[in-house]
Amino acid sequence: MTVSELTAKIRQIIEGNFPSVTVEGELSNCRPSSTGHLYFTLKDSDAAISGIMFRNRLGFLRFNPKDGMLLRVKGSLSVYAQRGTYSIVAEEMELAGEGEILAMLEERKRKLAAEGLFDEGRKKPIPRFPQTVGVVSSPTGAAVRDIINIITRRCGGIKVIILPAPVQGNEAGGIIARRIEQANFWKLADVLIVGRGGGSLEDLLPFSEEAVVRAIAASKIPVISAVGHEIDWSLCDFAADLRAPTPSAAAELVSEDREITREKVASLKASLIQTIQARLENIRLSLKPFNPEDLEYRFRSILQPILVRFDDAKEALLMDLNAKVEDLRIRLQIAGTALETASPIKILERGYAVVTHAGGKTGKAIRRSNEVKKGECLEIRLMEGKIEAVSR
């Protein structure tokens, strides 16, 4: 076989059988290249393997790889034929032990989220101009110095209270939680900054302990979480009322520059005055064409059509009423005529008479001869007076 043929077979065996591997070892000979890729060696006490992580994957790292770190690297094996070497092409890289920690944090996160500790509805607004800022952190850490320097420079009138607490180690979480509770019990501040500078995932664990998360969620004082650098995270970020990417950013959030605010107020004042003056000028220009005589004429020109419409409506109403009255009068006249025509008195006036039994026997008018018996006394009522008669 030629060298190329042998190398091809070796490459087929290695790359075909190890498409995805996870290797744990100590990082050494770590050197970034000019092209942005990272070359390194992963070793233990008995062996070593070279590796490379390309630039497009480096952006996802949460830490800066340094010699001596114990890492867990996931990737695939690759053979470099020109040199006859093999190496691991890293897709993921984490500090050894981080996988278990992340799984534990994810489980804790789900549990606390189910209790509603991360709900947006619980979050309180951060005061824009606090008088007192409480800082729960290590009193000797760089984070505290940065916070004090920024607040002093931007707004010297703010009072800063340091509530000292260790920021890493087994006892740190409990002490941080107690400091938050003490700040609330004694009402020491208008806003709290809870955090520290950057560090490994293990270093930041105290800020993910249940006691700290619950203390932040229960705090009546608004809390800003400022743990690590921008790529770092902890569970207190989700419970806090606001997350700042760094402690310095948290200090800037609570110390809005008074001078900038004064400039904004002055600018808004000038803009408001200008707007009012512009509107007043528009009103003056609108009123300029008007004078008392012209105003009266304009008023009459508006009122006259309305008066004409009112007069027309009044005339139409009167005409309608007169027509209805005349119609009712005619109908009443016709009814009166019909009533008079049917009146018995009018009939008697024309020479007719009403015949009834004498003595008011029935009181009914006799209309047929068979209603009267022979020799029966009758009464004939005329228009004036009455006549008694006997039937034959």
C-alpha positions, 0 to 999 in steps of 0.5 A, spaced: 500 500 500 502 507 498 502 511 504 495 515 502 492 508 501 494 506 508 492 513 511 485 512 507 484 506 511 486 508 518 482 514 516 476 510 514 476 506 521 477 512 526 472 517 523 467 511 521 467 508 528 468 515 532 463 519 529 461 522 536 465 522 542 466 525 549 473 526 552 475 528 559 482 531 560 486 537 562 487 542 557 494 544 555 498 547 549 492 552 548 493 557 543 488 561 538 490 561 531 490 568 527 484 565 523 480 565 530 480 557 531 483 554 537 488 549 537 489 545 544 491 538 547 487 534 552 491 530 556 491 525 562 497 522 566 498 517 561 496 519 554 494 526 550 490 527 544 490 534 540 484 538 538 481 543 534 475 548 535 473 552 530 471 559 530 464 558 529 463 554 535 467 558 540 462 563 540 458 558 544 463 557 550 461 560 557 468 561 559 475 562 556 479 556 556 486 556 559 491 551 560 490 547 566 483 546 566 479 540 567 475 539 561 469 535 558 470 535 550 465 533 545 466 532 538 468 527 532 475 524 531 478 526 524 485 524 521 489 529 518 492 525 512 498 530 510 501 530 517 499 523 519 496 525 525 489 524 528 485 529 533 478 531 536 474 536 532 470 539 538 463 541 537 462 543 545 466 544 551 465 544 558 468 544 565 468 537 567 462 536 572 458 542 569 453 537 565 451 534 572 451 541 575 447 544 569 442 538 570 441 539 577 440 547 576 435 545 570 431 540 575 431 546 580 429 551 575 423 547 573 421 546 580 421 553 582 418 555 576 412 551 577 411 554 584 410 561 580 417 564 583 419 566 576 412 569 574 412 576 570 406 578 574 410 578 581 416 583 578 416 590 581 418 596 578 425 598 579 425 605 582 428 611 577 431 615 583 432 611 589 435 614 595 439 608 598 441 602 594 443 596 598 448 591 595 449 584 597 456 581 595 463 580 598 465 587 601 472 586 598 470 584 591 471 587 585 464 588 583 462 592 590 468 597 588 465 597 581 458 599 583 460 604 588 465 608 583 459 608 578 454 610 583 459 615 586 461 618 579 454 618 576 450 620 582 453 622 588 447 623 592 445 616 593 447 612 599 450 605 598 449 600 604 454 594 603 450 587 606 457 583 606 456 576 604 461 570 601 459 569 594 462 562 593 462 556 597 457 552 601 455 557 606 454 563 601 447 561 599 444 561 606 448 568 608 446 571 602 439 569 603 439 572 610 442 579 608 436 579 603 431 578 609 435 583 613 434 588 608 427 587 608 426 587 615 429 593 617 427 596 610 435 598 609 434 600 601 429 602 596 433 597 591 437 591 592 443 589 588 445 582 589 451 579 585 458 578 584 463 578 578 464 572 573 467 565 575 466 558 573 459 555 574 461 552 580 463 559 583 456 561 581 452 556 584 450 560 591 446 564 587 442 558 584 440 555 591 433 555 593 434 559 599 437 565 595 431 564 590 426 564 595 428 570 599 429 574 592 422 572 590 419 574 597 423 581 597 418 587 598 424 591 596 425 591 588 431 586 587 436 587 581 440 580 579 447 582 577 451 575 577 457 574 573 458 576 566 453 577 560 454 570 558 453 567 566 446 566 569 444 563 575 437 562 578 436 568 582 436 572 575 429 569 573 426 571 580 429 578 581 425 584 578 430 585 573 437 582 571 443 586 569 448 583 565 454 585 570 454 588 577 457 595 573 450 595 569 446 594 575 450 600 578 448 604 572 441 602 572 440 605 579 444 611 578 441 615 572 445 621 571 442 627 574 445 632 569 442 628 564 435 628 567 435 635 568 437 636 561 431 632 559 427 636 563 429 642 560 429 640 553 422 637 554 420 644 558 423 648 552 419 643 547 412 644 551 413 652 551 414 652 543 408 648 542 404 652 546 407 659 543 405 656 536 398 654 538 397 661 541 400 664 534 395 660 530 389 662 534 391 669 534 392 668 526 385 665 526 382 671 530 385 676 526 380 677 520 374 678 525 372 684 528 365 686 532 361 688 526 364 683 522 362 678 527 355 680 528 354 679 520 357 672 520 352 671 526 346 673 522 349 669 516 349 663 520 342 665 524 338 667 518 337 660 515 335 657 521 330 662 522 327 661 515 327 654 516 323 655 523 318 660 520 317 655 514 316 649 519 311 653 523 307 655 517 307 648 515 305 646 522 299 651 522 297 649 515 296 642 518 293 644 524 288 648 520 286 642 515 285 637 521 280 642 524 276 643 518 276 636 517 273 634 524 268 640 523 266 637 517 265 630 520 262 633 526 257 637 521 255 631 517 254 627 524 249 632 527 245 632 520 245 624 521 243 625 528 237 630 527 235 626 521 234 620 526 231 624 531 223 622 533 222 629 534 224 631 527 219 626 525 213 628 529 214 635 526 213 633 519 206 630 522 207 623 524 204 620 530 206 615 535 201 610 537 201 606 544 197 602 549 193 607 553 196 607 560 203 605 559 201 598 558 207 596 554 210 603 553 212 600 546 210 603 539 205 599 535 207 598 528 202 593 526 194 592 527 194 585 529 198 588 536 191 591 538 185 588 540 178 590 538 175 595 544 182 596 546 184 603 549 190 607 545 194 613 546 196 617 540 202 622 541 203 628 536 208 633 536 204 637 541 199 633 545 196 627 545 189 623 543 186 617 546 182 613 542 179 606 542 180 600 536 174 597 532 
